[in-house]
Every structure is written in structure tokens, then in C-alpha cells.
Amino acid sequence: MNKIKDNTGQDKTPIVLVVDDNQQNLELLQVYLEDVDCQSIPACDGPEALDIIAKEPPDLILLDVMMPKMSGFEVCRRIKNDPKTSDIPVIMVTALNEFGDIERAIDSGTDDFLSKPVNKLELLTRIKTMLKLKHLSDKLERTLAYLSEIEKQAQMAKSD
């Protein structure tokens, strides 16, 4: 995976937040992530994940659904309802596979979901795709900000 750009256009290693209350699942996902050029940060529950996101928003979130304290559905809803974090891609990782559960995940704002047990190849493919999309989205945002600034300067030059 190539480096992605931060808000200033500088290269940085993508950050993937992995949220799961089961320590074995958390460790397994982090081991899988060693095959992707990224920094993984673990969180054991929803409130811890939201604290981490508030301090340093990641580039991607792998989110378990069934957790104590706060479900993955609620965590995702909060992420997607906050304008500062709404563009962070979320992949829900769940043992639930009923259509109603998938519908609930989509309603909460998830960008994608995987069923447990997780297939490593499928997980890594989706992570790489989501990180590429995030990179392109960030690049577009930087380009639009740049064009807006040029437009402002042109307007100011016209009025002089």
C-alpha cells in the first residue's frame, strides 16, 4: 500500500483503528494488518474507540458490532453523524449475518462489512480498497480547497 497524504499533502502512513472487545479477534486482525503498510491502533470497546478518534482520526476503522458498553452500530452512527469524522471509512466486522443485521449496519452508516470468521484475503482487499478511496477523497478535498483559494485570489485581483 502506498503512503497516503495528510491534509497538508505530506506523505504519511495510514492509520487503521481496530475495535473489538474480544482480545483474540483484536490480535488476529492486527496480525493480518501487518501485510498492509499501515499503523494499527487497537481499541477494546466503543467509548475507547470514540476517544481515540477524537484525539487522532484514523484513515479507516475496523469495527466489531457486538460489544459491551456501546454496540458497533452506535459507534458507527456517532462517527458518521459528526462532520469531523463522517468521511472516515468504516468496515463492520460481525458474526451477525441476518439480513436485518446487515440492514441495521447500513442504516448506521457503515461503508462495508465482513462476516466472521474473517477471510484474510477478503479483509486485506477491502482494507486496501477503502484506503485508496480515502486517499482519493482526501486528494479531491485538497484540490477543491486549492481551487477555492485561487478563485478567491482571482476575485480579489479583479476588485483591485
C-alpha positions in Angstrom: 0.0 0.0 0.0 1.3 3.4 -0.9 1.6 6.2 1.6 -1.3 8.5 1.7 -1.3 12.2 2.0 -2.2 14.2 5.2 -4.2 17.4 5.0 -1.1 19.4 4.0 -0.2 17.0 1.2 2.6 15.3 3.1 3.1 11.5 2.9 2.0 9.6 5.9 1.4 6.0 6.9 -2.3 5.2 7.0 -3.8 4.6 10.5 -6.3 1.8 10.9 -8.3 1.7 14.2 -9.3 -1.9 15.1 -12.1 -2.1 17.5 -13.1 -5.4 19.1 -13.9 -6.5 22.7 -12.5 -10.0 22.1 -8.8 -9.8 22.6 -8.1 -12.8 20.3 -10.1 -11.2 17.5 -8.3 -7.9 18.1 -4.9 -9.6 17.9 -5.8 -11.6 14.8 -6.9 -8.5 12.9 -3.8 -6.7 13.9 -1.6 -9.6 12.7 -3.5 -9.6 9.4 -2.8 -5.8 9.1 0.9 -6.5 9.2 0.6 -7.3 5.5 -0.6 -3.8 4.8 1.6 -0.7 5.0 -0.3 0.9 7.9 -0.2 1.6 11.6 -2.9 -0.2 13.5 -4.3 1.1 16.8 -6.4 -1.3 19.0 -9.5 -0.3 21.0 -11.4 -2.7 23.2 -14.8 -1.0 23.1 -16.9 1.7 21.6 -16.1 4.5 24.2 -12.4 3.9 23.9 -12.7 4.0 20.1 -14.5 7.3 20.1 -11.8 8.7 22.4 -9.1 7.7 20.1 -11.0 9.0 17.1 -11.5 12.4 18.8 -7.7 12.7 19.5 -6.4 11.5 16.2 -8.9 10.5 13.5 -7.8 7.3 11.7 -7.9 6.7 8.0 -10.0 3.6 8.4 -11.9 1.8 11.2 -12.5 -1.9 11.5 -15.4 -2.1 13.9 -16.9 -5.1 15.7 -20.7 -5.0 16.1 -21.4 -6.9 19.3 -19.6 -5.2 22.1 -20.4 -4.3 25.7 -20.9 -0.6 26.7 -21.7 0.5 23.2 -22.6 -1.5 20.1 -20.7 -1.1 16.8 -23.9 0.2 15.3 -24.0 3.1 17.8 -20.2 3.8 17.4 -20.7 3.9 13.6 -23.7 6.2 13.9 -21.8 8.7 16.1 -18.8 8.6 13.7 -21.0 9.2 10.7 -23.1 11.9 12.4 -20.0 14.0 13.3 -18.9 16.3 10.4 -15.3 16.0 11.6 -15.3 12.2 11.3 -18.1 11.4 8.8 -15.7 10.8 5.9 -13.7 8.1 7.8 -14.5 4.7 6.1 -15.9 2.1 8.5 -15.8 -1.6 7.9 -18.0 -3.5 10.3 -16.8 -7.0 11.2 -19.5 -9.1 12.6 -20.7 -12.6 13.4 -24.2 -11.4 12.7 -25.3 -12.4 9.2 -29.1 -12.0 9.2 -30.4 -9.5 6.6 -31.8 -7.3 9.4 -28.4 -7.0 10.9 -26.8 -6.0 7.5 -29.6 -3.5 7.0 -29.0 -2.1 10.5 -25.3 -1.8 9.7 -26.1 0.1 6.5 -28.6 2.3 8.4 -25.9 3.2 10.9 -23.6 4.4 8.1 -21.1 1.6 7.6 -19.2 1.7 4.3 -18.7 -2.0 4.2 -19.0 -5.1 6.3 -17.3 -8.5 6.7 -18.7 -11.6 8.4 -16.7 -13.6 11.0 -14.7 -15.7 10.8 -12.8 -13.2 8.7 -11.2 -14.3 5.4 -7.7 -12.7 5.4 -7.6 -12.1 1.7 -11.0 -10.6 1.6 -10.2 -8.4 4.6 -6.9 -7.1 3.1 -8.5 -6.5 -0.2 -11.3 -4.4 1.3 -8.8 -2.5 3.6 -6.6 -1.6 0.6 -9.7 -0.5 -1.4 -11.0 1.6 1.4 -7.6 3.2 2.0 -7.3 4.0 -1.7 -10.8 5.6 -1.7 -9.9 7.6 1.4 -6.7 8.8 -0.3 -8.6 9.9 -3.4 -11.3 11.6 -1.4 -8.6 13.5 0.6 -6.8 14.4 -2.6 -10.1 15.7 -4.1 -10.7 17.7 -0.9 -7.2 19.3 -1.0 -7.7 20.1 -4.8 -11.0 21.7 -4.2 -9.6 23.8 -1.3 -6.7 24.9 -3.6 -9.1 25.8 -6.4 -11.3 27.8 -4.0 -8.2 29.7 -2.8 -7.2 30.5 -6.3 -10.7 31.6 -7.1 -10.7 34.0 -4.0 -7.4 35.4 -5.1 -8.7 36.0 -8.6 -11.8 37.7 -7.2 -9.6 39.9 -5.0 -7.4 40.8 -8.0 -10.5 41.7 -10.1 -11.8 44.1 -7.5 -8.5 45.9 -7.2 
